[in-house]
């Protein structure tokens, strides 16, 4: 998975992603989802990876 600071993204893309990531982190859905994770996962997983996992799981759920 590409790091946000990777050259694959323009600075505008990075700004949009960071803004979206902040909005997701502040959402009730993300907070509820995060509260259900084991503490060892929360402790060792970077926030960006948690957001990506949340989005992936949410989209998988919606696909059903």
PQR file of N, CA, C, O and H, with PARSE charges and radii, in Angstrom:
ATOM      1  N   UNK A   1       0.842  -1.169   0.000 -0.4000 1.5000
ATOM      2  CA  UNK A   1       0.000   0.000   0.000 -0.0000 2.0000
ATOM      3  C   UNK A   1       0.893   1.241   0.000  0.5500 1.7000
ATOM      4  O   UNK A   1       1.844   1.333   0.776 -0.5500 1.4000
ATOM      5  N   UNK A   2       0.586   2.160  -0.850 -0.4000 1.5000
ATOM      6  CA  UNK A   2       1.419   3.360  -0.959 -0.0000 2.0000
ATOM      7  C   UNK A   2       1.254   4.248   0.269  0.5500 1.7000
ATOM      8  O   UNK A   2       0.149   4.411   0.788 -0.5500 1.4000
ATOM      9  H   UNK A   2      -0.187   2.085  -1.480  0.4000 1.0000
ATOM     10  N   UNK A   3       2.337   4.804   0.713 -0.4000 1.5000
ATOM     11  CA  UNK A   3       2.318   5.752   1.820 -0.0000 2.0000
ATOM     12  C   UNK A   3       1.788   7.078   1.308  0.5500 1.7000
ATOM     13  O   UNK A   3       2.007   7.430   0.149 -0.5500 1.4000
ATOM     14  H   UNK A   3       3.234   4.671   0.291  0.4000 1.0000
ATOM     15  N   UNK A   4       1.097   7.813   2.159 -0.4000 1.5000
ATOM     16  CA  UNK A   4       0.496   9.092   1.754 -0.0000 2.0000
ATOM     17  C   UNK A   4       1.545  10.079   1.256  0.5500 1.7000
ATOM     18  O   UNK A   4       1.243  10.938   0.427 -0.5500 1.4000
ATOM     19  H   UNK A   4       0.919   7.527   3.101  0.4000 1.0000
ATOM     20  N   UNK A   5       2.770   9.966   1.751 -0.4000 1.5000
ATOM     21  CA  UNK A   5       3.816  10.891   1.330 -0.0000 2.0000
ATOM     22  C   UNK A   5       4.486  10.441   0.033  0.5500 1.7000
ATOM     23  O   UNK A   5       5.426  11.077  -0.441 -0.5500 1.4000
ATOM     24  H   UNK A   5       3.016   9.268   2.424  0.4000 1.0000
ATOM     25  N   UNK A   6       4.002   9.354  -0.527 -0.4000 1.5000
ATOM     26  CA  UNK A   6       4.568   8.818  -1.761 -0.0000 2.0000
ATOM     27  C   UNK A   6       4.429   9.832  -2.896  0.5500 1.7000
ATOM     28  O   UNK A   6       3.546  10.689  -2.877 -0.5500 1.4000
ATOM     29  H   UNK A   6       3.237   8.837  -0.141  0.4000 1.0000
ATOM     30  N   UNK A   7       5.305   9.719  -3.867 -0.4000 1.5000
ATOM     31  CA  UNK A   7       5.244  10.580  -5.044 -0.0000 2.0000
ATOM     32  C   UNK A   7       4.100  10.204  -5.969  0.5500 1.7000
ATOM     33  O   UNK A   7       3.903  10.850  -6.998 -0.5500 1.4000
ATOM     34  H   UNK A   7       6.023   9.023  -3.882  0.4000 1.0000
ATOM     35  N   UNK A   8       3.345   9.174  -5.624 -0.4000 1.5000
ATOM     36  CA  UNK A   8       2.214   8.771  -6.442 -0.0000 2.0000
ATOM     37  C   UNK A   8       1.065   9.771  -6.351  0.5500 1.7000
ATOM     38  O   UNK A   8       0.179   9.763  -7.206 -0.5500 1.4000
ATOM     39  H   UNK A   8       3.505   8.649  -4.788  0.4000 1.0000
ATOM     40  N   UNK A   9       1.060  10.617  -5.346 -0.4000 1.5000
ATOM     41  CA  UNK A   9      -0.014  11.564  -5.119 -0.0000 2.0000
ATOM     42  C   UNK A   9       0.472  12.991  -5.309  0.5500 1.7000
ATOM     43  O   UNK A   9       1.595  13.329  -4.934 -0.5500 1.4000
ATOM     44  H   UNK A   9       1.780  10.623  -4.651  0.4000 1.0000
ATOM     45  N   UNK A  10      -0.381  13.826  -5.894 -0.4000 1.5000
ATOM     46  CA  UNK A  10      -0.065  15.246  -5.964 -0.0000 2.0000
ATOM     47  C   UNK A  10      -0.361  15.859  -4.605  0.5500 1.7000
ATOM     48  O   UNK A  10      -1.015  15.236  -3.770 -0.5500 1.4000
ATOM     49  H   UNK A  10      -1.293  13.551  -6.198  0.4000 1.0000
ATOM     50  N   UNK A  11       0.113  17.066  -4.382 -0.4000 1.5000
ATOM     51  CA  UNK A  11      -0.156  17.717  -3.097 -0.0000 2.0000
ATOM     52  C   UNK A  11      -1.654  17.959  -2.924  0.5500 1.7000
ATOM     53  O   UNK A  11      -2.158  17.914  -1.801 -0.5500 1.4000
ATOM     54  H   UNK A  11       0.644  17.573  -5.060  0.4000 1.0000
ATOM     55  N   UNK A  12      -2.366  18.213  -4.005 -0.4000 1.5000
ATOM     56  CA  UNK A  12      -3.815  18.387  -3.918 -0.0000 2.0000
ATOM     57  C   UNK A  12      -4.493  17.079  -3.509  0.5500 1.7000
ATOM     58  O   UNK A  12      -5.405  17.079  -2.682 -0.5500 1.4000
ATOM     59  H   UNK A  12      -1.957  18.250  -4.917  0.4000 1.0000
ATOM     60  N   UNK A  13      -4.039  15.955  -4.098 -0.4000 1.5000
ATOM     61  CA  UNK A  13      -4.578  14.651  -3.718 -0.0000 2.0000
ATOM     62  C   UNK A  13      -4.320  14.374  -2.237  0.5500 1.7000
ATOM     63  O   UNK A  13      -5.191  13.874  -1.526 -0.5500 1.4000
ATOM     64  H   UNK A  13      -3.298  15.955  -4.770  0.4000 1.0000
ATOM     65  N   UNK A  14      -3.129  14.703  -1.793 -0.4000 1.5000
ATOM     66  CA  UNK A  14      -2.768  14.488  -0.395 -0.0000 2.0000
ATOM     67  C   UNK A  14      -3.649  15.315   0.523  0.5500 1.7000
ATOM     68  O   UNK A  14      -4.111  14.823   1.552 -0.5500 1.4000
ATOM     69  H   UNK A  14      -2.422  15.109  -2.371  0.4000 1.0000
ATOM     70  N   UNK A  15      -3.886  16.569   0.159 -0.4000 1.5000
ATOM     71  CA  UNK A  15      -4.746  17.434   0.973 -0.0000 2.0000
ATOM     72  C   UNK A  15      -6.177  16.907   1.042  0.5500 1.7000
ATOM     73  O   UNK A  15      -6.806  16.940   2.100 -0.5500 1.4000
ATOM     74  H   UNK A  15      -3.511  16.969  -0.678  0.4000 1.0000
ATOM     75  N   UNK A  16      -6.683  16.422  -0.084 -0.4000 1.5000
ATOM     76  CA  UNK A  16      -8.038  15.860  -0.114 -0.0000 2.0000
ATOM     77  C   UNK A  16      -8.094  14.614   0.768  0.5500 1.7000
ATOM     78  O   UNK A  16      -9.022  14.455   1.561 -0.5500 1.4000
ATOM     79  H   UNK A  16      -6.171  16.395  -0.943  0.4000 1.0000
ATOM     80  N   UNK A  17      -7.100  13.729   0.633 -0.4000 1.5000
ATOM     81  CA  UNK A  17      -7.079  12.512   1.438 -0.0000 2.0000
ATOM     82  C   UNK A  17      -6.993  12.837   2.933  0.5500 1.7000
ATOM     83  O   UNK A  17      -7.703  12.228   3.733 -0.5500 1.4000
ATOM     84  H   UNK A  17      -6.346  13.858  -0.011  0.4000 1.0000
ATOM     85  N   UNK A  18      -6.152  13.769   3.316 -0.4000 1.5000
ATOM     86  CA  UNK A  18      -6.019  14.123   4.732 -0.0000 2.0000
ATOM     87  C   UNK A  18      -7.312  14.712   5.276  0.5500 1.7000
ATOM     88  O   UNK A  18      -7.696  14.425   6.409 -0.5500 1.4000
ATOM     89  H   UNK A  18      -5.575  14.264   2.666  0.4000 1.0000
ATOM     90  N   UNK A  19      -7.980  15.527   4.483 -0.4000 1.5000
ATOM     91  CA  UNK A  19      -9.261  16.109   4.888 -0.0000 2.0000
ATOM     92  C   UNK A  19     -10.321  15.015   5.036  0.5500 1.7000
ATOM     93  O   UNK A  19     -11.075  14.999   6.009 -0.5500 1.4000
ATOM     94  H   UNK A  19      -7.668  15.761   3.562  0.4000 1.0000
ATOM     95  N   UNK A  20     -10.372  14.117   4.079 -0.4000 1.5000
ATOM     96  CA  UNK A  20     -11.310  13.004   4.133 -0.0000 2.0000
ATOM     97  C   UNK A  20     -11.017  12.105   5.328  0.5500 1.7000
ATOM     98  O   UNK A  20     -11.931  11.672   6.030 -0.5500 1.4000
ATOM     99  H   UNK A  20      -9.760  14.129   3.288  0.4000 1.0000
ATOM    100  N   UNK A  21      -9.747  11.832   5.551 -0.4000 1.5000
ATOM    101  CA  UNK A  21      -9.341  10.993   6.676 -0.0000 2.0000
ATOM    102  C   UNK A  21      -9.776  11.617   8.007  0.5500 1.7000
ATOM    103  O   UNK A  21     -10.271  10.910   8.884 -0.5500 1.4000
ATOM    104  H   UNK A  21      -9.005  12.183   4.981  0.4000 1.0000
ATOM    105  N   UNK A  22      -9.597  12.921   8.163 -0.4000 1.5000
ATOM    106  CA  UNK A  22     -10.029  13.612   9.389 -0.0000 2.0000
ATOM    107  C   UNK A  22     -11.541  13.494   9.575  0.5500 1.7000
ATOM    108  O   UNK A  22     -12.018  13.229  10.678 -0.5500 1.4000
ATOM    109  H   UNK A  22      -9.195  13.496   7.450  0.4000 1.0000
ATOM    110  N   UNK A  23     -12.289  13.691   8.491 -0.4000 1.5000
ATOM    111  CA  UNK A  23     -13.748  13.605   8.567 -0.0000 2.0000
ATOM    112  C   UNK A  23     -14.187  12.195   8.961  0.5500 1.7000
ATOM    113  O   UNK A  23     -15.091  12.027   9.779 -0.5500 1.4000
ATOM    114  H   UNK A  23     -11.902  13.907   7.595  0.4000 1.0000
ATOM    115  N   UNK A  24     -13.553  11.200   8.386 -0.4000 1.5000
ATOM    116  CA  UNK A  24     -13.881   9.809   8.712 -0.0000 2.0000
ATOM    117  C   UNK A  24     -13.560   9.518  10.171  0.5500 1.7000
ATOM    118  O   UNK A  24     -14.365   8.905  10.873 -0.5500 1.4000
ATOM    119  H   UNK A  24     -12.818  11.336   7.721  0.4000 1.0000
ATOM    120  N   UNK A  25     -12.403   9.948  10.630 -0.4000 1.5000
ATOM    121  CA  UNK A  25     -12.000   9.706  12.021 -0.0000 2.0000
ATOM    122  C   UNK A  25     -12.957  10.338  13.015  0.5500 1.7000
ATOM    123  O   UNK A  25     -13.114   9.828  14.124 -0.5500 1.4000
ATOM    124  H   UNK A  25     -11.749  10.446  10.060  0.4000 1.0000
ATOM    125  N   UNK A  26     -13.595  11.428  12.647 -0.4000 1.5000
ATOM    126  CA  UNK A  26     -14.535  12.122  13.526 -0.0000 2.0000
ATOM    127  C   UNK A  26     -15.961  11.583  13.424  0.5500 1.7000
ATOM    128  O   UNK A  26     -16.838  11.992  14.184 -0.5500 1.4000
ATOM    129  H   UNK A  26     -13.467  11.843  11.746  0.4000 1.0000
ATOM    130  N   UNK A  27     -16.190  10.665  12.484 -0.4000 1.5000
ATOM    131  CA  UNK A  27     -17.546  10.151  12.295 -0.0000 2.0000
ATOM    132  C   UNK A  27     -17.911   9.147  13.381  0.5500 1.7000
ATOM    133  O   UNK A  27     -17.057   8.431  13.903 -0.5500 1.4000
ATOM    134  H   UNK A  27     -15.478  10.333  11.866  0.4000 1.0000
ATOM    135  N   UNK A  28     -19.187   9.113  13.704 -0.4000 1.5000
ATOM    136  CA  UNK A  28     -19.680   8.168  14.715 -0.0000 2.0000
ATOM    137  C   UNK A  28     -19.467   6.727  14.266  0.5500 1.7000
ATOM    138  O   UNK A  28     -19.155   5.860  15.083 -0.5500 1.4000
ATOM    139  H   UNK A  28     -19.881   9.694  13.280  0.4000 1.0000
ATOM    140  N   UNK A  29     -19.633   6.468  12.976 -0.4000 1.5000
ATOM    141  CA  UNK A  29     -19.449   5.110  12.467 -0.0000 2.0000
ATOM    142  C   UNK A  29     -18.034   4.610  12.671  0.5500 1.7000
ATOM    143  O   UNK A  29     -17.824   3.478  13.105 -0.5500 1.4000
ATOM    144  H   UNK A  29     -19.886   7.172  12.312  0.4000 1.0000
ATOM    145  N   UNK A  30     -17.064   5.454  12.358 -0.4000 1.5000
ATOM    146  CA  UNK A  30     -15.664   5.060  12.549 -0.0000 2.0000
ATOM    147  C   UNK A  30     -15.360   4.871  14.021  0.5500 1.7000
ATOM    148  O   UNK A  30     -14.686   3.911  14.393 -0.5500 1.4000
ATOM    149  H   UNK A  30     -17.235   6.374  12.005  0.4000 1.0000
ATOM    150  N   UNK A  31     -15.844   5.766  14.863 -0.4000 1.5000
ATOM    151  CA  UNK A  31     -15.588   5.665  16.300 -0.0000 2.0000
ATOM    152  C   UNK A  31     -16.183   4.379  16.871  0.5500 1.7000
ATOM    153  O   UNK A  31     -15.556   3.715  17.696 -0.5500 1.4000
ATOM    154  H   UNK A  31     -16.392   6.546  14.561  0.4000 1.0000
ATOM    155  N   UNK A  32     -17.380   4.031  16.437 -0.4000 1.5000
ATOM    156  CA  UNK A  32     -18.025   2.795  16.889 -0.0000 2.0000
ATOM    157  C   UNK A  32     -17.238   1.579  16.402  0.5500 1.7000
ATOM    158  O   UNK A  32     -16.966   0.659  17.172 -0.5500 1.4000
ATOM    159  H   UNK A  32     -17.890   4.570  15.767  0.4000 1.0000
ATOM    160  N   UNK A  33     -16.872   1.582  15.106 -0.4000 1.5000
ATOM    161  CA  UNK A  33     -16.107   0.484  14.526 -0.0000 2.0000
ATOM    162  C   UNK A  33     -14.782   0.311  15.273  0.5500 1.7000
ATOM    163  O   UNK A  33     -14.388  -0.805  15.610 -0.5500 1.4000
ATOM    164  H   UNK A  33     -17.092   2.330  14.480  0.4000 1.0000
ATOM    165  N   UNK A  34     -14.109   1.423  15.524 -0.4000 1.5000
ATOM    166  CA  UNK A  34     -12.818   1.395  16.204 -0.0000 2.0000
ATOM    167  C   UNK A  34     -12.942   0.855  17.628  0.5500 1.7000
ATOM    168  O   UNK A  34     -12.055   0.151  18.109 -0.5500 1.4000
ATOM    169  H   UNK A  34     -14.429   2.330  15.250  0.4000 1.0000
ATOM    170  N   UNK A  35     -14.039   1.186  18.295 -0.4000 1.5000
ATOM    171  CA  UNK A  35     -14.228   0.737  19.680 -0.0000 2.0000
ATOM    172  C   UNK A  35     -14.398  -0.779  19.772  0.5500 1.7000
ATOM    173  O   UNK A  35     -14.218  -1.367  20.838 -0.5500 1.4000
ATOM    174  H   UNK A  35     -14.760   1.759  17.904  0.4000 1.0000
ATOM    175  N   UNK A  36     -14.743  -1.398  18.662 -0.4000 1.5000
ATOM    176  CA  UNK A  36     -14.927  -2.851  18.638 -0.0000 2.0000
ATOM    177  C   UNK A  36     -13.645  -3.615  18.331  0.5500 1.7000
ATOM    178  O   UNK A  36     -13.619  -4.842  18.421 -0.5500 1.4000
ATOM    179  H   UNK A  36     -14.889  -0.921  17.796  0.4000 1.0000
ATOM    180  N   UNK A  37     -12.586  -2.903  17.972 -0.4000 1.5000
ATOM    181  CA  UNK A  37     -11.318  -3.562  17.658 -0.0000 2.0000
ATOM    182  C   UNK A  37     -10.559  -3.905  18.935  0.5500 1.7000
ATOM    183  O   UNK A  37     -10.643  -3.180  19.926 -0.5500 1.4000
ATOM    184  H   UNK A  37     -12.607  -1.906  17.899  0.4000 1.0000
ATOM    185  N   UNK A  38      -9.815  -5.014  18.910 -0.4000 1.5000
ATOM    186  CA  UNK A  38      -8.971  -5.346  20.064 -0.0000 2.0000
ATOM    187  C   UNK A  38      -7.898  -4.263  20.271  0.5500 1.7000
ATOM    188  O   UNK A  38      -7.392  -3.684  19.309 -0.5500 1.4000
ATOM    189  H   UNK A  38      -9.746  -5.603  18.105  0.4000 1.0000
ATOM    190  N   UNK A  39      -7.570  -4.008  21.515 -0.4000 1.5000
ATOM    191  CA  UNK A  39      -6.619  -2.938  21.834 -0.0000 2.0000
ATOM    192  C   UNK A  39      -5.239  -3.179  21.232  0.5500 1.7000
ATOM    193  O   UNK A  39      -4.542  -2.220  20.903 -0.5500 1.4000
ATOM    194  H   UNK A  39      -7.980  -4.478  22.297  0.4000 1.0000
ATOM    195  N   UNK A  40      -4.827  -4.443  21.080 -0.4000 1.5000
ATOM    196  CA  UNK A  40      -3.508  -4.703  20.496 -0.0000 2.0000
ATOM    197  C   UNK A  40      -3.445  -4.257  19.037  0.5500 1.7000
ATOM    198  O   UNK A  40      -2.397  -3.810  18.572 -0.5500 1.4000
ATOM    199  H   UNK A  40      -5.393  -5.222  21.348  0.4000 1.0000
ATOM    200  N   UNK A  41      -4.550  -4.374  18.319 -0.4000 1.5000
ATOM    201  CA  UNK A  41      -4.588  -3.895  16.929 -0.0000 2.0000
ATOM    202  C   UNK A  41      -4.536  -2.376  16.903  0.5500 1.7000
ATOM    203  O   UNK A  41      -3.815  -1.787  16.097 -0.5500 1.4000
ATOM    204  H   UNK A  41      -5.402  -4.738  18.698  0.4000 1.0000
ATOM    205  N   UNK A  42      -5.300  -1.744  17.782 -0.4000 1.5000
ATOM    206  CA  UNK A  42      -5.298  -0.279  17.838 -0.0000 2.0000
ATOM    207  C   UNK A  42      -3.914   0.267  18.187  0.5500 1.7000
ATOM    208  O   UNK A  42      -3.487   1.287  17.648 -0.5500 1.4000
ATOM    209  H   UNK A  42      -5.886  -2.222  18.436  0.4000 1.0000
ATOM    210  N   UNK A  43      -3.227  -0.414  19.082 -0.4000 1.5000
ATOM    211  CA  UNK A  43      -1.912   0.047  19.531 -0.0000 2.0000
ATOM    212  C   UNK A  43      -0.844  -0.036  18.453  0.5500 1.7000
ATOM    213  O   UNK A  43       0.067   0.791  18.419 -0.5500 1.4000
ATOM    214  H   UNK A  43      -3.574  -1.243  19.520  0.4000 1.0000
ATOM    215  N   UNK A  44      -0.944  -1.025  17.571 -0.4000 1.5000
ATOM    216  CA  UNK A  44       0.146  -1.230  16.608 -0.0000 2.0000
ATOM    217  C   UNK A  44      -0.190  -0.827  15.171  0.5500 1.7000
ATOM    218  O   UNK A  44       0.650  -0.951  14.280 -0.5500 1.4000
ATOM    219  H   UNK A  44      -1.683  -1.697  17.599  0.4000 1.0000
ATOM    220  N   UNK A  45      -1.417  -0.343  14.944 -0.4000 1.5000
ATOM    221  CA  UNK A  45      -1.826  -0.003  13.583 -0.0000 2.0000
ATOM    222  C   UNK A  45      -1.895   1.511  13.413  0.5500 1.7000
ATOM    223  O   UNK A  45      -2.586   2.190  14.173 -0.5500 1.4000
ATOM    224  H   UNK A  45      -2.099  -0.243  15.668  0.4000 1.0000
ATOM    225  N   UNK A  46      -1.185   2.041  12.424 -0.4000 1.5000
ATOM    226  CA  UNK A  46      -1.266   3.498  12.171 -0.0000 2.0000
ATOM    227  C   UNK A  46      -2.697   3.911  11.808  0.5500 1.7000
ATOM    228  O   UNK A  46      -3.447   3.140  11.209 -0.5500 1.4000
ATOM    229  H   UNK A  46      -0.624   1.490  11.807  0.4000 1.0000
ATOM    230  N   UNK A  47      -3.049   5.118  12.176 -0.4000 1.5000
ATOM    231  CA  UNK A  47      -4.402   5.629  11.944 -0.0000 2.0000
ATOM    232  C   UNK A  47      -4.797   5.537  10.470  0.5500 1.7000
ATOM    233  O   UNK A  47      -5.929   5.171  10.154 -0.5500 1.4000
ATOM    234  H   UNK A  47      -2.440   5.744  12.662  0.4000 1.0000
ATOM    235  N   UNK A  48      -3.890   5.861   9.586 -0.4000 1.5000
ATOM    236  CA  UNK A  48      -4.211   5.801   8.153 -0.0000 2.0000
ATOM    237  C   UNK A  48      -4.615   4.394   7.747  0.5500 1.7000
ATOM    238  O   UNK A  48      -5.535   4.223   6.946 -0.5500 1.4000
ATOM    239  H   UNK A  48      -2.970   6.159   9.843  0.4000 1.0000
ATOM    240  N   UNK A  49      -3.952   3.401   8.277 -0.4000 1.5000
ATOM    241  CA  UNK A  49      -4.281   2.008   7.946 -0.0000 2.0000
ATOM    242  C   UNK A  49      -5.643   1.627   8.527  0.5500 1.7000
ATOM    243  O   UNK A  49      -6.396   0.878   7.906 -0.5500 1.4000
ATOM    244  H   UNK A  49      -3.205   3.540   8.927  0.4000 1.0000
ATOM    245  N   UNK A  50      -5.959   2.141   9.714 -0.4000 1.5000
ATOM    246  CA  UNK A  50      -7.279   1.890  10.293 -0.0000 2.0000
ATOM    247  C   UNK A  50      -8.373   2.501   9.421  0.5500 1.7000
ATOM    248  O   UNK A  50      -9.408   1.874   9.193 -0.5500 1.4000
ATOM    249  H   UNK A  50      -5.348   2.750  10.218  0.4000 1.0000
ATOM    250  N   UNK A  51      -8.151   3.704   8.940 -0.4000 1.5000
ATOM    251  CA  UNK A  51      -9.135   4.360   8.078 -0.0000 2.0000
ATOM    252  C   UNK A  51      -9.320   3.570   6.798  0.5500 1.7000
ATOM    253  O   UNK A  51     -10.449   3.366   6.353 -0.5500 1.4000
ATOM    254  H   UNK A  51      -7.311   4.212   9.125  0.4000 1.0000
ATOM    255  N   UNK A  52      -8.233   3.125   6.203 -0.4000 1.5000
ATOM    256  CA  UNK A  52      -8.324   2.331   4.969 -0.0000 2.0000
ATOM    257  C   UNK A  52      -9.067   1.022   5.211  0.5500 1.7000
ATOM    258  O   UNK A  52      -9.888   0.604   4.394 -0.5500 1.4000
ATOM    259  H   UNK A  52      -7.316   3.290   6.563  0.4000 1.0000
ATOM    260  N   UNK A  53      -8.773   0.378   6.342 -0.4000 1.5000
ATOM    261  CA  UNK A  53      -9.458  -0.876   6.682 -0.0000 2.0000
ATOM    262  C   UNK A  53     -10.952  -0.623   6.892  0.5500 1.7000
ATOM    263  O   UNK A  53     -11.789  -1.387   6.412 -0.5500 1.4000
ATOM    264  H   UNK A  53      -8.107   0.718   7.005  0.4000 1.0000
ATOM    265  N   UNK A  54     -11.279   0.446   7.607 -0.4000 1.5000
ATOM    266  CA  UNK A  54     -12.678   0.804   7.838 -0.0000 2.0000
ATOM    267  C   UNK A  54     -13.398   1.029   6.506  0.5500 1.7000
ATOM    268  O   UNK A  54     -14.498   0.515   6.300 -0.5500 1.4000
ATOM    269  H   UNK A  54     -10.599   1.067   7.997  0.4000 1.0000
ATOM    270  N   UNK A  55     -12.787   1.786   5.612 -0.4000 1.5000
ATOM    271  CA  UNK A  55     -13.405   2.040   4.310 -0.0000 2.0000
ATOM    272  C   UNK A  55     -13.586   0.750   3.517  0.5500 1.7000
ATOM    273  O   UNK A  55     -14.637   0.536   2.913 -0.5500 1.4000
ATOM    274  H   UNK A  55     -11.893   2.203   5.780  0.4000 1.0000
ATOM    275  N   UNK A  56     -12.579  -0.100   3.515 -0.4000 1.5000
ATOM    276  CA  UNK A  56     -12.655  -1.369   2.782 -0.0000 2.0000
ATOM    277  C   UNK A  56     -13.790  -2.236   3.352  0.5500 1.7000
ATOM    278  O   UNK A  56     -14.602  -2.767   2.595 -0.5500 1.4000
ATOM    279  H   UNK A  56     -11.726   0.074   4.006  0.4000 1.0000
ATOM    280  N   UNK A  57     -13.844  -2.378   4.677 -0.4000 1.5000
ATOM    281  CA  UNK A  57     -14.885  -3.197   5.291 -0.0000 2.0000
ATOM    282  C   UNK A  57     -16.274  -2.604   5.071  0.5500 1.7000
ATOM    283  O   UNK A  57     -17.234  -3.343   4.851 -0.5500 1.4000
ATOM    284  H   UNK A  57     -13.184  -1.947   5.292  0.4000 1.0000
ATOM    285  N   UNK A  58     -16.387  -1.294   5.127 -0.4000 1.5000
ATOM    286  CA  UNK A  58     -17.670  -0.646   4.889 -0.0000 2.0000
ATOM    287  C   UNK A  58     -18.131  -0.868   3.460  0.5500 1.7000
ATOM    288  O   UNK A  58     -19.300  -1.172   3.227 -0.5500 1.4000
ATOM    289  H   UNK A  58     -15.607  -0.694   5.306  0.4000 1.0000
ATOM    290  N   UNK A  59     -17.225  -0.719   2.500 -0.4000 1.5000
ATOM    291  CA  UNK A  59     -17.597  -0.936   1.097 -0.0000 2.0000
ATOM    292  C   UNK A  59     -17.926  -2.386   0.828  0.5500 1.7000
ATOM    293  O   UNK A  59     -18.826  -2.674   0.039 -0.5500 1.4000
ATOM    294  H   UNK A  59     -16.274  -0.472   2.689  0.4000 1.0000
ATOM    295  N   UNK A  60     -17.224  -3.308   1.461 -0.4000 1.5000
ATOM    296  CA  UNK A  60     -17.534  -4.735   1.297 -0.0000 2.0000
ATOM    297  C   UNK A  60     -18.944  -5.040   1.820  0.5500 1.7000
ATOM    298  O   UNK A  60     -19.697  -5.802   1.214 -0.5500 1.4000
ATOM    299  H   UNK A  60     -16.493  -3.074   2.102  0.4000 1.0000
ATOM    300  N   UNK A  61     -19.280  -4.427   2.959 -0.4000 1.5000
ATOM    301  CA  UNK A  61     -20.609  -4.619   3.543 -0.0000 2.0000
ATOM    302  C   UNK A  61     -21.689  -4.063   2.619  0.5500 1.7000
ATOM    303  O   UNK A  61     -22.726  -4.694   2.415 -0.5500 1.4000
ATOM    304  H   UNK A  61     -18.668  -3.808   3.451  0.4000 1.0000
ATOM    305  N   UNK A  62     -21.442  -2.891   2.069 -0.4000 1.5000
ATOM    306  CA  UNK A  62     -22.418  -2.273   1.176 -0.0000 2.0000
ATOM    307  C   UNK A  62     -22.577  -3.054  -0.139  0.5500 1.7000
ATOM    308  O   UNK A  62     -23.626  -2.983  -0.780 -0.5500 1.4000
ATOM    309  H   UNK A  62     -20.600  -2.379   2.235  0.4000 1.0000
ATOM    310  N   UNK A  63     -21.546  -3.789  -0.533 -0.4000 1.5000
ATOM    311  CA  UNK A  63     -21.589  -4.532  -1.774 -0.0000 2.0000
ATOM    312  C   UNK A  63     -22.527  -5.736  -1.693  0.5500 1.7000
ATOM    313  O   UNK A  63     -22.937  -6.270  -2.724 -0.5500 1.4000
ATOM    314  H   UNK A  63     -20.694  -3.846  -0.013  0.4000 1.0000
ATOM    315  N   UNK A  64     -22.868  -6.163  -0.483 -0.4000 1.5000
ATOM    316  CA  UNK A  64     -23.761  -7.317  -0.315 -0.0000 2.0000
ATOM    317  C   UNK A  64     -25.164  -6.938  -0.440  0.5500 1.7000
ATOM    318  O   UNK A  64     -26.046  -7.789  -0.325 -0.5500 1.4000
ATOM    319  H   UNK A  64     -22.536  -5.729   0.354  0.4000 1.0000
TER
END
